[in-house]
Amino acid sequence: MSIFSSVLRFCGRNVRISRQISSCLSVSSQVLNLSKQSAIFAHVSYEKSMMIKGFSKGLSTHIERQPHSEDFFLRQLFDRESCTYTYLLADAYSKDAVLIDPVIELIERDLEVVGELGLNIRYALSTHMHSDHTKAVQKLKKYLPECKTAISAASGAIADILVRHGDIIHFGRHNLEVRATPGHTNCCVTYVCHDQGVAFTGDTLLIRGCGRTDFDQGDPETLYNSIYNQIFSLPNKLRLYPGHDYRGRTVTTVYEEKRYNPRLTKSREEFIQIMKTLNFAHATDNQMEHSLPESFK
Ligand SMILES: N[C@@H](CCC(=O)N[C@@H](CSS)C(=O)NCC(=O)O)C(=O)O
């Protein structure tokens, strides 16, 4: 083996270990007294191999956090009982806001934040028809009758707006694209705010996990296709905000989930098998209650 190929092998391994630390090549070249050219060559080779595998250009983009624009407001709110996330998004100038997946017991908390910041909730959006969220939306409507409720048309629910794949929801200068992502339920949607590089995946994709498919209209193959076609097709550095997290994590990226999600780094067949053999606790009454279409008005 030539010295040159040993150098490349070493640098390649070093990059894999440090992965996002782009300066590691210059550090390793100092330590090993490598020529800068060799280090750059190894870096480029690594980049090419990552691009071939479908990951984005540039090591730094894998950990880069594209900042929100200053007129975009995003607040992640947590329910420690059910480990549910609710999201409050707003146009910071016009104060037009949307609330995604509120929790019934915490509506007053959410409204406090909304009132303090002077926001106007235009829409209460549900990512799917699970009663942990839908009863909250009904309660919210009592406080804010002007607010429009929205859920996927596939839910069969009654709401002010029944959204479909490709619909756009506007709030001030911002908007959310609706992407149908069934699999956890048949009416799950993901809301994508392209200009701010964020998406709200509900229970479709969780951090290093995904929604269970063992009750209601859950279906592992449908879930796999939804995640690959509608979420993993988004830019790698786009941030993903899940509907729940049971380990205190808050946000992830498309790249991280493609690379590290233990269920989704498998083939479709393996994924289906994993989902069929997961041994979840039985669905609680609260989780099951949603089976019948509900009124969101
Ligand atoms: N992980 C919890 C189970 C709680 C649960 O069933 N969560 C749902 C979302 S609310 S319907 C889910 O899809 N979980 C997927 C998962 O991988 O956790 C527990 O262990 O008790």
The ligand as a Tripos MOL2 file, in Angstrom:
@<TRIPOS>MOLECULE
LIG
   21    20     1     0     0
SMALL
NO_CHARGES

@<TRIPOS>ATOM
      1 N1        -43.2680    5.1440   24.1900 N.3       1 LIG1
      2 C1        -44.3730    5.0690   25.0890 C.3       1 LIG1
      3 C2        -45.6400    4.6830   24.4090 C.3       1 LIG1
      4 C3        -46.4940    5.8580   24.1840 C.3       1 LIG1
      5 C4        -47.0510    5.7610   22.7910 C.2       1 LIG1
      6 O1        -47.7120    4.7960   22.4610 O.2       1 LIG1
      7 N2        -46.7830    6.7850   22.0000 N.am      1 LIG1
      8 C5        -47.2770    6.7890   20.6500 C.3       1 LIG1
      9 C6        -47.5940    8.2070   20.2680 C.3       1 LIG1
     10 S1        -49.0120    8.7450   21.1600 S.3       1 LIG1
     11 S2        -50.4110    7.6560   20.2520 S.3       1 LIG1
     12 C7        -46.2590    6.2410   19.6950 C.2       1 LIG1
     13 O2        -46.5410    6.1580   18.5270 O.2       1 LIG1
     14 N3        -45.0690    5.8660   20.1830 N.am      1 LIG1
     15 C8        -44.0570    5.3150   19.3570 C.3       1 LIG1
     16 C9        -42.8480    5.0190   20.1520 C.2       1 LIG1
     17 O3        -41.9070    4.4510   19.5730 O.co2     1 LIG1
     18 O4        -42.8040    5.3710   21.3490 O.co2     1 LIG1
     19 C10       -44.0970    3.9960   26.0780 C.2       1 LIG1
     20 O5        -43.0650    3.3610   25.9260 O.co2     1 LIG1
     21 O6        -44.9180    3.8570   26.9490 O.co2     1 LIG1
@<TRIPOS>BOND
     1     1     2 1
     2     2     3 1
     3     2    19 1
     4     3     4 1
     5     4     5 1
     6     5     6 2
     7     5     7 1
     8     7     8 1
     9     8     9 1
    10     8    12 1
    11     9    10 1
    12    10    11 1
    13    12    13 2
    14    12    14 1
    15    14    15 1
    16    15    16 1
    17    16    17 2
    18    16    18 1
    19    19    20 2
    20    19    21 1
@<TRIPOS>SUBSTRUCTURE
     1 LIG1         1 GROUP 0 **** ****
